[in-house]
Amino acid sequence: MTRLGFDTLRYSQRLKATGMSEQQAVAQAEAMAEALGDLAEALVTKEFFHAVLDKELGELRSTLRLHSWILGVLVVTNLIPLLKGAG
C-alpha cells in the first residue's frame, strides 16, 4: 500500500490551536488519516502507470497490424477477380 506522509499529531495540534477541543481534534485527525489511507490505496506510481500503458499500447499495435493484414488480404482477394473479369 502506498503511504502518504500525514502527521496526525501535528494536525490535531493545529486544530487545538484554533480552539477545537482535544477530543475533537484527535478524532478529526484520525478520521483524516483514515480517509487519506483509503485514497492512497487507489494511487499508482507514474512508473507503474507507464508500464501498464506501454503494455496495452503494444497489444493494441499488434491487433492493428493483424487487422491491416486481414484487410489487405480481403482487398486483394476481391480485387483479383474484378481485374480478371475486366481483362
C-alpha positions in Angstrom: 0.0 0.0 0.0 1.2 3.5 -0.8 1.8 5.5 2.3 1.1 9.2 2.5 3.0 11.3 4.9 0.3 12.6 7.2 1.3 13.8 10.7 -1.8 13.2 12.9 -0.2 14.8 16.0 0.7 18.0 14.2 -2.7 18.1 12.5 -4.5 17.7 15.9 -2.3 20.3 17.5 -3.2 22.8 14.7 -6.9 22.1 15.3 -6.5 22.6 19.0 -4.7 25.9 18.4 -7.8 27.2 16.6 -10.0 26.4 19.6 -11.1 22.9 18.9 -11.3 20.6 21.9 -8.5 17.9 22.2 -11.1 15.1 21.8 -12.5 16.6 18.6 -9.0 17.4 17.3 -7.8 13.8 17.8 -11.0 12.4 16.3 -10.7 14.7 13.3 -7.0 13.8 12.8 -7.8 10.0 13.0 -10.6 10.4 10.5 -8.4 12.4 8.1 -5.6 9.8 8.4 -8.1 7.0 7.6 -9.5 8.9 4.6 -6.1 9.6 3.2 -5.1 6.0 3.8 -8.1 4.9 1.7 -7.2 7.3 -1.0 -3.6 6.1 -1.1 -4.8 2.6 -1.9 -6.2 3.8 -5.2 -3.0 5.6 -6.2 -0.4 4.2 -8.6 3.1 5.3 -9.3 4.0 7.0 -12.5 6.3 4.1 -13.4 3.5 1.5 -12.9 1.1 3.6 -15.0 3.5 3.9 -17.8 4.4 0.2 -17.7 0.7 -0.7 -18.0 0.1 1.9 -20.7 3.1 0.6 -22.7 1.8 -3.0 -22.4 -1.7 -2.0 -23.5 -0.5 0.1 -26.4 1.8 -2.8 -27.6 -1.2 -5.1 -27.6 -3.2 -2.6 -29.5 -0.5 -2.1 -32.1 -0.3 -5.8 -32.6 -4.0 -6.1 -33.1 -3.9 -3.2 -35.5 -1.1 -4.8 -37.5 -3.2 -8.0 -37.7 -6.3 -6.1 -38.9 -4.2 -4.3 -41.5 -3.0 -7.6 -42.9 -6.5 -9.1 -42.9 -7.9 -6.0 -44.7 -5.1 -6.3 -47.3 -5.8 -9.9 -47.9 -9.5 -9.2 -48.3 -8.9 -6.3 -50.7 -6.5 -8.4 -52.9 -8.8 -11.5 -52.9 -11.7 -9.3 -54.0 -9.7 -7.2 -56.4 -8.1 -10.0 -58.4 -11.4 -11.5 -59.7 -12.5 -8.0 -60.7 -9.3 -7.3 -62.6 -9.6 -10.7 -64.3 -13.1 -10.0 -65.3 -12.2 -6.6 -66.8 -9.4 -8.0 -68.9 
